[in-house]
Amino acid sequence: GRNKMMAARAYEFLNAELDGTGLAVRIPETIRNVTKSEIPLWLDSMGGHAVLKVPYSNAGQGVYTITNKQELRQFMEADHHYDKFIVQSLVGNASWSSVTRAGKFYHVGTIPNKRNHTFVSDLRVMVTANAGGFRPVAIYARRARKPLLPRLEDDPSVTSWEMLGTNLSVRVDDEWTTEAQRLLLMDRKDFNQLGIGIDDLIDAYIQTVLSVVAIDKMARRLMREAPTPAAPSAASAAAHVGPANTAAATGAASATDARAALSSAAGPAGPAGPPTARGGAVFDFELFEALNPDIALLQEIVH
């Protein structure tokens, strides 16, 4: 899985560092740590169109494109494991995209086919790095299942996810499979359907490198020097084997109990967590909790 909440933070932190350089990780307008009851308010502020994400998932799971009241109602009525969500501006077609402070963005789509249909696609760049810097490894693209509609009401049977979702993983009969027919490889003629040039490829490579740098910097921020262990007193030892362990075992629902569970899981090293093999560095639970104020997510780290 992937922590989307932390990724959004990482991109924002790097963009702040790069301010004034002309470089930035381009991301949709993003609102973090949104409670379920707040979602309709943020949706209205974006013109009724938005993307909702759970904080931790991958392969397109936990991502909801909202373009009408029915899609919103289905999301609100569903049971969700997490308490906080991410709300992002939706990039759709010109007539049904989110209204943001930076304006309205929309998909141009692929080169029209014989039926004059254009599809949403994404371009993925894989990179590797060593002391000498970054190098591109592979480039591929993925196409959405259905063509873009000029107006949503043109075909109510088509969902927004079918037009915008490019993930190839699909669940069929409780098993995961891949729709490889929507994969566009660079060494095949289908790749020309994307309508991109060398400038776009360079831009995609730069965006990928910046994203990797942002995540790496965030990972480094979450590791700090381990404190010097002190001999525990009788009182602190009793506290350690008491309520904290109970909270960790029972999966407490309050923020206080979640912190106690984290402290218990950390052991004698304290709330920052047990030392790792990297020069005695420890995972900074306190910082992680501040950036992820979701009890369900914190308890996943404990267990």
N, C-alpha and C positions, 0 to 999 in steps of 0.2 A: 504493500500500500504506500500512499504518499500523503504527507501532511500538507494539505493545501493552505491551511491557515499560516503555517510557518513559511511556506514558499512565498505567499503574498507579502509577509513581513520582510523576508530576505530581499525581495525585489525593491521594496520601498526604501530599505536601508541603503542598498547599493545606489539607487537613483539619487538619494540625498548626497551621497559621496561624489557622484559624477555630475552634480548640478553645475552647469556652466561649461561643460566640456563638449556638449553636442551628442554625447552618448547616453543611452538610457535603455532599460528593459521596458519595452512597450507592453503595457497590460491594460485591460479594461478598467473602468472605474470600479473600485472594489470597496465594499463595506464589510468589515470583519466583526465577528462576535455578535451577530444579530440573533436575538431570541425569536422563536417561532411567531409570537404574537406581533412582533414589529415588522415582519416581512411584508404584509399588505401595504404598510405605510411607505416603505422604501420602494416597493413596486410602483405605487402611484407616482412617486417623485421621479421615476424613470420613464414615465409615459405609459405604464401598464405592461412593459416588456422588460424581462430581466432573466438572469441565470442564477439559480440557487444551487449551492454546493454544500455537502456535509464536509466537516473539516478533514476527514481522513478516509481516502478511498483511492481506487485506480480503475483502469479499463472502462472508463465512462460510467461506473457505478456511482450513485450518489450525486449525479449531476442532473438538474431539472431545468429545462428551458420553459419559461412561462410567457405565453403570448395571449392568453385569454382567461376568462374567469373559471372555465372548466379545469384547465391545467392547474390553476392556483388552488381550486377547491380540492382536487385530488391530492396535491401536496400537503395541504393543511389537514386533511382527514387521515392521512397515512401516519403510522407509528414510526418514529425516528429514534435511533439509538442515542444520538447526540442532542445536547441542549442548545448549542450555539451553531449558527450557520454563516455562510459567506454569501453575500448578495453582490453580483456583478452585472454591469451593463451588458445587454444582449446585442450582438452584432448579427443582424439578420439581413433582409433585403431593404432596399431604400425606403419602402413605405412602412416597414414594421421593424424598426430598430429602436433601441433605447435612446432617450434624450438625456444627454449628460452635460456637465459643465464645459467639456471640451468640444461639444457639438455632437452630431449624429454620424456614426460610422456604419458602413454596410459592406457586404460581400459583393465583389465584382463577379466572382464565380469563374468557372472554367470557360474555355472557348466554346461557344454554342455548338451543339451537335446538329445532325440533320433535322431533328425536330425542333430546333431552336431552343433547346433546354440547356441551362447552365447549372452547374452543381457546386456546392460548397466543397472546398478541399483544404487540407492543411499540408504543410511541408515540414518534414522532420529531418533534422541534421544530427548525426551522431559524431561526436568528437572524442579525441583522446588527448592526453596532456602528459608532459614530463618536464624535466628541468629546462628543456629547450623551448617550451611553449606548447601551444595547441595545434592540432592537425585535424582536418576533417577525415572521417572514416567512411561514412555512408550517407546517402541522401535518398529519401523516398517520400511519397505522398499518399494520402488516403482520401477517398471521395465519399461524400454523404450518400445515403441510400436513395433519396428522392430529389428531383430537381427543385430549384428555388421557385416559389410562386411569387408573381408580382404583388399579389394581395392575398392575405390569408383566407379571405372568404371565397376565393376562386375555387377551392376544393377543400371543404371542411373535413373530408375523410383523411387528409394528410396531416400528420402531427408536425409540430415544429422540430421535434427531435429527429424525425426522419429526414428533414431538410438540412439540419445543422449538425447532427451528430456524426462524426467521422470515425469513431472507434470501430475497429473491426471485430472485436469480441462480442459475441451474442450468446444468449442462453437459450438452448433448445432442449426440451424434455429434461430439465434440471441438470443439463451438462453444458459446459462452455465449449464453443466452437469458434472458428474464425471465418469471416466472409472475405476470402482472399481475392474475390473478383473485384473488390473495391480498392485493392492495393495497386498503386501506380509506382513502378520501379523506374529508376532513372535510365537504365539501359534498354528500355523498351519504348516504342513509338507512342504508346499511350501517355507517356510523361509529357509529350508536347501539348496535350490537351490543357495543361495547367496555364499555358500562356505566360510563362515567366521567362525572364532574361537573366543575363549574367549579374546584373546589379541586384536582382532579387535574391540570387543564390548567395552573393557576398553578404547582403543584409541578413539573410537567414543564418549564415555562419556566425556573424558578429552577435546576433541576438542569442544564439545558443551559447557562445563563449561567455557572454555577460551573465546569462542565467546560471551557468555552472559556477562562475566566480561568486555570484550572489549566494548560492546555496553553500558553497565552501566556506565563505566568510561567516555565514550564520552558524554552520556546524562548529567553527572555531570559537564563536562567541559562547556557545553552549557548553564548552569545556573550560574549566578553570582550575587553577592550582589547588591541589588538595590541602586542606587545613592540617596542621600538625595535630595528631591524635592526642587527646588528654585522657588521663586515667579517670574513668567514670566514678562518680560518688555513689553511695548506696541508694540515695534518693533518685538520681537520674537512671541508675540501672533498673530500679523498680518501675520507673515510668516507662522505660524502654520495653519491658516485657508485659506491660499492662495494657492500657487503653489503645495504644498505637497498634499493637499486634492484633487486637480485637477488631479495630477498624479495618485493617488490611484484609483480615479473614472474612469479614462480613460484607465488604463492599459498601462502605458508608456513603450516604447520599449528600452530605453537606460538605462545603469547602473545607471546614476545619478538620473533619474526619479524613478527607482526602489527603490533606497535608500530613496528618498524623500517619496515614498509611504509607506515604512516601518516605517519611522519616524512618518508619519501622523497616521498610524494605531496604533502606540505605544501610542500616546496621550501625556499627560503632563509628563509621566515617562521618556520620551526621546527615542532615537533610540533603546535602549536595549529592549523595549517592556514593557507592563504593568506588575506590580508585581503579583506574584502568591501567593497561600496560603502557600507556603513552606517558612516560615520565611522571607518574603519580597524578595525572590530571583526573578530575572528576566531572561528572555530568552535572550541570547547574540546574537542578530541579526548580529552584526558586525563580530563575529567569524563565524557564520553560512554562511554569505555572502562570507567571504574569502575562506571557504572550498567548497562552491557551487557557482562558478561564472557563473550561468545560469539564465538569466533574467526570463524565463518562470517559473522556479522552485521558484525563489524568489517571484514572483507575486502570486503563489499559496499559499505561506505562508501568504501574506498580505490578501488575500481574503478568 
